């Protein structure tokens, strides 16, 4: 909890108000509390707990306004309908390019975008409806909340690997990618793209030293996922997602994380 306050994820005043005030806290505060506590609890995960808490929060928001003689206010109905959805956030970066040639780096970045778009299309995620935000040596994007995370961790990761392998067969300089994946609530900033703590976690996973070292030892692609996804997706027995593929580590300010390498020779 202290880490969440330190990292600006939730203010001390919001935490104190949520736990002590007689009024209903905002859903984003409740969502953050549930995610923090469920991540640290045994035998559960945020994905298993959040739907139940969301339904309770919706009922409470509606009930508070039904007690008035005028019925539910537009503001209350808006709070219920617009409770933030959890989305899969993905960062992808080029790993240690083998040359400093600008033309080659530009070509590799174009290849990265093409590989990501191709993998999205092959798992029935419309790449045209997904904003890919440029990071210079990579990109990040936030998926529609209807996209299940197990499709991303299973089929999309496999298709991305195939795209990278295909590109490397004809390339003079081998392309290797680091991927960080998390799921959570994001905030839309129309000037600069999506933001929020979920975006920060995915970025940390993509840039983690542990993942860099794994890929430097061999492979085409390294994927780092948060403990939320480990508990809520990997351990749930979904097809194409195997727990034995992953190795656990700790990421500074983000807790436990799990990594797998694809294409080791």
N, C-alpha and C positions, 0 to 999 in steps of 0.2 A: 504493500500500500504506500509505503514511504517513497519507493521508486517512482510510482505513478504520480505522486505529488511533485517530486523533484523534477521529473521530466515534463511537467506542465500538462499532463494528461487530465488531471482533475485538480481544482483548487481546494485549499483547506476549507474555505468558506462553503463551497458547494458540498464537500463531504460532510461537514458539520451540519449543514442545513438538511441534507438528505436523511441523516440519521436522527435528527432531533426536532426539526420543525414540524408543526401540525399540518402543513400543506403538502400536496403531492409534488415530489421532485420531478424535474424534467426527465424525459426518457433517456437522453444521452448520458445523464449522470447515473441513472439506474443501470444502463447498459454497461458502462465502464466499471461500476462496482461489481456487477455479476461476472464480467469477464475476468477481472483481477482475482476475485475470490474463488471462482470455479477453476481457474488455472492452477491455483495452489491447493485445491482440495483433491482428495483421493477418490478414485472410482467415478469421476464425472468430468465434464468439460464444458466450456461456455456454450458450445453448440447444443448440448443436451439440456442446458438449463434456461437459455435465453428465451425460447418460445413460450415456456410456461410463465416466466416473469413478465414477458410482453403482454400476454393475455390478462394477467392480474393487473398490470398497469393500465391497460385499456379499460377494464371494468371499473377500476377506481376513478379514472378520469371521467368516464360517463356517469358514474354514480354520483360524483360530487355535483354535477350540474343538474342531474335529475331531481336532486333534493330541493332545488329552487322552484318557484311557482311557474317560471317561464319555460322550464324544460332545458335541454342541452343548448348551450350557447354555440355560435359558430366557431369560436376559439377552441372550445373543448372538442368539438367534432374534428376540427383541423388537427389538434394534437393527436387524436386517436388514429386518424387516417394517415398522417404524415410521420408516424414514428419511424426513425431511421432504420433502413434495412442494412444487414450485414453483406458486404460484397467481398469477393476475392480480389486481392491486390497482388500484382505480379511485377517484379523488377527483373530485367535481363541486361547483362553487361558483357562486353567483350573481355576476355581474360588474357592479359599479358600478350599483346600483339607481337609477332615475331619480327616486325620491322617498324621503323619510324617514318617510312615513306608515306606522305600525306595521301597520295593517290591510292595506295593500297588500303590505308585505313578507311578512306571514304568508300571504297569498294566493299570492304568488310562490313561497314555499318549498313550499307544498302542491303547486303546479304542477310544481316541480322534482321532487319525489318521484314524482308521477304520471307525468311524462315518462320518468324513469329506469325505473320499473316497466313501463310500456308498451313501451319499447324492449327490455327484457329478455325480456318475454313473446313479442314478435314474432320473436326470434331463438332461440326454444326454450330459454331459460334461465328456470327457474321463479323468479319474483320472490318467491314465498312461502317458498322455501327459501334465500333470500339475505338476510342481515341487513344492513339499511341503517342505518349509524351516523350519527346527527345531529351536525352541526357548527355549528348555529346558522344560518349563511348558506349551508349546503350539506350534503353527506353524503359518506361513503365506504363502500366495501364490498369484500369479498374473495370471489372466485368459487371454485367447486369446482375442484380441479386437473384434472378431466376436460374443462373448458371450454377449447377451443383459443384462444390469443390472437389468431389471425387472424380469428376470428369476431367478436371484440370490436372490433378495429381497423377491420374492414370493415363488416359488416352492422349491428352494434350502434351504432356511431357514426352511421351513416346513418339508422337508425331514431330515434335520439335527436334528430338534427337535424330530422327530419320532425315529431317531436312538439313541438319548440320552435317550429318555423314555424307549426304548426297553432294552438298556444296564442297566439302573437303576432298572428294574424290577427284575433282577437276582443278583444284586450286593449288597454286604454288605455295601459298602461305596458309597453314592450317588455322581454321577458326575454332575457338573454344569459348563456351559461354558459361557464365554464372547466373543462376536464377534464384530469386528469393520470393517466397509465396506466404501470404498471411490472409486472414479473413477478419473483417471488422467494419465498423462504421466509418465512412469517409465524409469529408466536407467539400463541397464544390466551390472553388474559387475561379470564376469565369476568366479572370485575367491571367492566371498561371496554372490552371488545371486542378485536379483533385489534391486534397491534403488531409491531414488528420493523423492520429496516432497509428492507425493501421498502415498508412503509407510509410511512416517512419520505421515500423517494425519490418516491413517487407524490404525496405532499403538496407537496413542493418543486416538482414539475412543474406542479401545478395552480396554485400561487401565484406562479410565476415572473414576474418583471417583463417578460421578453420576450413571454410569452404575453399578459399584460395589455395591453401596448402594441399588439400585433397586433390584439386584439379591439377596443380603443378606436378603432382606425383604421377599423373597419367589420367586420360579420359577426354571425352569430347564435351561433357556437360556435367555440372554439379548443381544440384537442387537443394536449397535449404528451406525448411518449413518450420513454422512456429509450433509450440506445444499445443496450442488450440487445435490445429489441424492434425497433429499427431494423435491426440486423444479422440477428437470428434470425427475423424475421417479414416486415418490409416489403421487404427485399432478396431474399426467397425466391420471389417471383412468385405469391403467393396472389391469388385473385380478389378484386376490390373493394378492394385495397390497392395504391396507386400511389406509388412513391418520389417522383415529380415533384410530388406534392401538399405535400411537406414542406420546411421550411427549418431548417437546422442552427444551433445556438447552443451556448453553454456555460452550465451552471448551477453556481453556487457549491457546492462540496462534493459534487457529483454527476456532474461530467464533462459529456460531450457530451449534448445532447438535441435532439429534432426536433419541430417544431410545424407544424400545418396549421390553416387557418381555413376554416370552412364558412359559406355564406350571405352572402358579400361582395356588396355591391350595386354 
